[in-house]
Amino acid sequence: MMVGMRWAQALAGLHAVLGLGVVLIAAGSGTAVVAAPNPVRSNTATHTVSIHADGSYRVSMEQTVDMAFSTRMTLGGTIHDGFRLPNSDGPIPDYLRAEYSDLEVTVDGSHQDAEVDRTEHAVEMEVEEALGEGEHTATFGYTVTGASAIASGGRPTERTERTGGTQRTAGTERTAGTERAAVTERAAGTQRTAVTERTAVTERTAAAVIHVRPLRSGDVTVRSAVPVDSVGCVTIPPDVTPCGRKDAGGWTVEQDEFGTAGDLRIVLSADPRSTASVTVQ
């Protein structure tokens, strides 16, 4: 009985010593590490995408950084240049490879020299600047081509056919309508006019689809010279979930709506033969 109690006391003492050791070690390691303060209080970005009638678009990104103290800071970002297409019969899915050009950068209103750097399907648009304490604004403007394709799912199209003819007739007045067809005969030797109108609604046809991936995570506003049918956020490619809201200024998609892929799929109400430029590699 006494032996058992002594063993219990000995184990308790050993646990206490080990516990003290852990505390000392933890305390010692904690005092040895000094974390450097974060120089950035906040870093946000907003994008405006202006789509042209030929399917190309211009992006204007505004990045706002609030610095806690002075240091050098990299502004801009890096994005993947490829967009997976939803309809592919081959073992390797088709991709669009977009081209980025005409880069213009300003920092706090001053023009900065910058180039579009491409490395293995990644596009880098960045500048490094010495920023003082306080808020700073950088703008990145660039043009994207080759990011439009043809896909099914456009608006229904309507077609109206009209035929007509005239002849002299005599008789009573009569009006008949069948499938929006009208025939009118008037008396007293006046002319007879026959007009047939038919409107046919076709099935949904191909549509022009624009793919957009923002340079940095942030809200995106889409404006277009061609009416926009819908905007979707790509979750796991090629799956798309409707997102954004339409207002007087266009379509706005908030940062937290973006899916895993981080890009938008914009369907236009346009003839794809005149809007889409397909580049598949």
Buried (B, 14 or more C-beta within 10 A) or exposed (E): EEEEEEEEEEEEEEEEEEEEEEEEEEEEEEEEEEEEEEBEEEBBBBBBBBBBEBBBBBBBBBBBBBBEEEEEBEBBBEBBBBBBBBEEEEEEBBBBEBBBEEBEBBBEEEEBEBEBEEEEEEBBBBBEBEBEEEEBEBBBBBBBBBBBBBBEEBBEEEEEEEEEEEEEEEEEEEEEEEEEEEBEBBEEEEEBBBEBEEEEEEEEBBBBBBBBBBBBBBBBBBBBEBEBBBBBBBBEBBEBEEBBEEEEEBBBBEBEBBBEBEBBBBBBBBBBEEBBBBBEE
